[in-house]
């Protein structure tokens, strides 16, 4: 019994890998059992994929909630430390001095309004343009002229304010 061998890949002009793949695929037998097993694998993947997706989603939610619980525990611990500090009379005194500017009897507290560092102090700004300049004005003189002018006016108007479209609204000159 002599067996026929397939011509080599070099004689057919195919690369060696393609020939090896073809030989390997040619050796696979497709039977009914293989079809049933392949169908069961596909069915199993189709049935289990939603369950696996739900499992992964729930694990992510659990991890997020655990992180939230840890953050809350940290906040509670910080608040408890703050509460313990408020039980100390020296801390209360310090906070009253700093926040509310309380002083002990006989003490004098000075508030420094312009306490910027020298580097942070604004420098003299350059003029915006050569045409725009700041003009000094005598606002006290303007105020005095306005008050005197209003007080010495010959005619003044008395205005009674009421509901619109109301005949009670009158404008009568006062003398």
Residue, then its C-alpha position, 0 to 999 in steps of 0.5 A: x500500500x503506497x501512499x500518495x504525498x502532497x507536493x511540497x509547498x516549495x513546488x506549489x509556490x506557497x509560503x511554508x506557513x500557509x502550507x502548514x496551516x492548510x495541512x493542519x486545517x485539513x487534519x481537523x475532522x468536523x463531526x456531529x459531536x464537534x457541532x454539538x460541543x461548539x453549539x453548547x459553548x456558544x449557548x453557554x457564552x450567550x447565557x453567561x455573558x449577561x450574568x458576568x456583565x452584571x457581576x462586573x457592574x455590581x463589583x464596580x458599585x461595591x468598590x465605589x461604595x466602599x470608597x465612599x464609606x472610607x471617605x465618610x469615615x475620614x470626614x467623621x474622624x476629622x470632625x471628631x478631632x475638631x470636636x476634641x480640639x474645641x474641648x480645650x480652653x486654650x484653643x477656644x481662646x485662640x479662636x476667639x482672638x483670631x476669628x472674633x478679634x476678642x482681647x483680654x481686659x487691658x489689651x489693645x489690638x491693632x488691625x493692619x489693613x494693608x499687610x501685603x508683602x512687598x512683592x505683592x504690592x501693586x506697582x504704579x500702573x502705566x497710563x492706559x493712553x496719553x489722552x486719558x488722564x486722571x483729573x482731580x475733582x473737588x467733590x466736597x465743593x460739588x456736594x455743597x453747591x448741590x445742597x445749597x442749590x436744592x435748598x434755595x430753589x424757587x420752585x419745588x415739586x411735591x410728588x405723592x406716589x400712589x398706585x398707577x392709574x389712581x386719581x390720588x396721584x397728584x403733582x402740585x407745585x409747592x411754594 
